[in-house]
Each structure stands twice: as C-alpha cells, then as structure tokens.
Amino acid sequence: MVTFHTNHGDIVIKTFDDKAPETVKNFLDYCREGFTTTPFSTV
C-alpha cells in the first residue's frame, strides 16, 4: 500500500506486485527517491 498525502486528503493505492512486479518496483523506486513534485496522469 502506498499513501499520497495531498491538500485534499489522502489517496491510498494498493499495488499488485504479483501481477506487475516490474511496474510496481519502478513506481516504488520513484516514491523512495522523492519524486514529490512530479505530476501523474489518469490511469
């Protein structure tokens, strides 16, 4: 689980590393590296 803390409340995201391990790893790496000002788009 990943939680984004925003001015409009928290957004909790469940990751599925069993289904998309490389995508989840990449996403978590970005989170750990502190990409806090990077916009994201609708999935």
Backbone as numpy.savetxt, mean C-alpha at the origin, in Angstrom:
# Nx Ny Nz CAx CAy CAz Cx Cy Cz
-1.88 -6.56 6.20 -2.72 -5.39 6.20 -1.83 -4.15 6.20
-2.25 -3.17 5.43 -1.55 -1.89 5.36 -2.57 -0.81 5.66
-2.19 0.15 6.48 -3.09 1.25 6.81 -2.50 2.56 6.33
-3.28 3.28 5.53 -2.93 4.63 5.12 -3.65 5.58 6.07
-2.92 6.50 6.67 -3.53 7.50 7.54 -3.65 8.79 6.72
-4.89 9.22 6.49 -5.12 10.42 5.68 -5.88 11.47 6.49
-5.98 12.65 5.94 -6.76 13.72 6.57 -8.25 13.40 6.60
-8.67 12.44 5.80 -10.08 12.07 5.70 -10.36 10.73 6.35
-9.44 10.25 7.16 -9.62 8.97 7.84 -8.63 7.94 7.34
-8.67 6.79 7.98 -7.75 5.71 7.63 -8.31 4.85 6.50
-7.39 4.33 5.69 -7.73 3.38 4.64 -6.93 2.12 4.94
-7.64 1.00 5.14 -6.98 -0.26 5.44 -7.03 -1.15 4.21
-5.86 -1.67 3.83 -5.75 -2.50 2.64 -5.25 -3.88 3.03
-5.95 -4.89 2.56 -5.51 -6.26 2.77 -4.74 -6.69 1.52
-3.55 -7.22 1.72 -2.75 -7.69 0.59 -2.90 -9.20 0.45
-2.75 -9.68 -0.76 -2.88 -11.10 -1.06 -1.57 -11.62 -1.61
-0.60 -11.80 -0.71 0.72 -12.22 -1.17 0.73 -13.65 -1.69
-0.28 -14.43 -1.36 -0.36 -15.79 -1.91 -0.80 -15.76 -3.38
-1.52 -14.72 -3.78 -2.02 -14.61 -5.15 -1.13 -13.74 -6.04
-0.49 -12.73 -5.45 0.34 -11.81 -6.23 1.59 -11.43 -5.42
2.46 -12.40 -5.18 3.60 -12.15 -4.28 4.54 -11.03 -4.74
4.82 -10.94 -6.01 5.74 -9.90 -6.49 5.12 -8.51 -6.37
3.85 -8.41 -6.68 3.15 -7.12 -6.58 3.09 -6.65 -5.14
2.76 -7.56 -4.24 2.69 -7.22 -2.82 4.07 -6.82 -2.30
5.09 -7.57 -2.68 6.45 -7.24 -2.24 6.84 -5.85 -2.72
6.57 -5.55 -3.98 6.89 -4.24 -4.54 6.15 -3.13 -3.79
4.87 -3.33 -3.56 4.05 -2.36 -2.84 4.58 -2.11 -1.43
4.89 -3.20 -0.71 5.39 -3.07 0.66 6.77 -2.42 0.69
7.59 -2.70 -0.31 8.90 -2.04 -0.40 8.72 -0.54 -0.54
7.79 -0.11 -1.38 7.52 1.32 -1.52 7.06 1.91 -0.19
6.21 1.21 0.52 5.74 1.69 1.82 6.90 1.84 2.79
7.76 0.86 2.85 8.90 0.89 3.79 9.91 1.98 3.43
10.04 2.27 2.14 11.01 3.27 1.70 10.50 4.69 1.91
9.25 4.83 2.30 8.73 6.15 2.64 8.18 6.95 1.49
7.61 6.29 0.50 6.97 7.01 -0.60 5.65 7.58 -0.10
5.75 8.64 0.70 4.55 9.18 1.34 3.87 10.29 0.55
4.55 10.82 -0.46 3.94 11.91 -1.23 3.62 11.48 -2.66
3.72 10.20 -2.93 3.46 9.69 -4.27 1.96 9.46 -4.44
1.35 10.06 -5.47 -0.08 9.81 -5.70 -0.31 8.38 -6.18
-1.51 7.87 -5.93 -1.85 6.56 -6.46 -3.17 6.65 -7.19
-3.38 5.75 -8.10 -4.59 5.80 -8.93 -5.57 4.72 -8.53
-6.76 4.82 -9.06 -7.79 3.83 -8.81 -7.40 2.51 -9.44
-7.61 1.45 -8.71 -7.28 0.12 -9.22 -8.54 -0.53 -9.73
